[in-house]
Amino acid sequence: QVQLVESGGGLVQTGGSLRLSCAASGQPVGNRAMGWFRQAPGKNREFVAQVSWSGQTTEYAASVKGRFTISRDNAKNTVYLQMNSLKPNDTAVYHCVVGIMGWARPGPLSEYDYWGQGTQVTVSP
């Protein structure tokens, strides 16, 4: 029903920046929350950031707050994650998610019903 394609990942040095994009297709997602999770090798999936359907409300994991910014362009059916001041422990596969509703509790996997395949972010020391 909804397909999500992430892009923008890559290799960057500590302190560098990347911008991830997630393009949704199949149906509009402008009425739903969207967000990002990440999963590092050997670690559990971790909530990163979320934005409400309107773009008015955002939530961030404490580990990324102040460094990452989530935004969306509903006309393009796309959500972004601007990542600044990257650290080695930001290294992970980043997955775009679509919420079931226009707002979701940040974190619980049950709040989201579509997941992208992910894009790799690697931060070297």
C-alpha positions, 0 to 999 in steps of 0.5 A: 500500500505504501512503499518507502525508499530511503536515500542519502546515507553514506560514509562521513567523518566524526563531526560531519553531516548527512541528510536522509530522505524518504520518499513515499509512494502508493498513497499519500502519507500527509495525514500520518506521522512519519519518522526514523528508526535506526539499528546498529549491528548487534543492537536493538532498533532505536527510535530516532525522530518523529514528526506529526502530520502537520509538521508542527510537532516533533520528537527526538531521542535524547541521543540525537536532540540538538544535532538532528532535525526532522522535517517533511514536505507533504506535497512531495510525500517525503520526510527528511532527517538532517544529521549534524555533528555526527558521531561514531555511535550514530552508525546504523541502518536508518529506516523511515517509518509511517505512523498509523495515525497523524500523531504517534507515541514516539518509540513503540513499534506498534505505532507505525505500519510501514517501514522502509528498507533502510539506508546505511550511515557510517561515521568514522572516528 
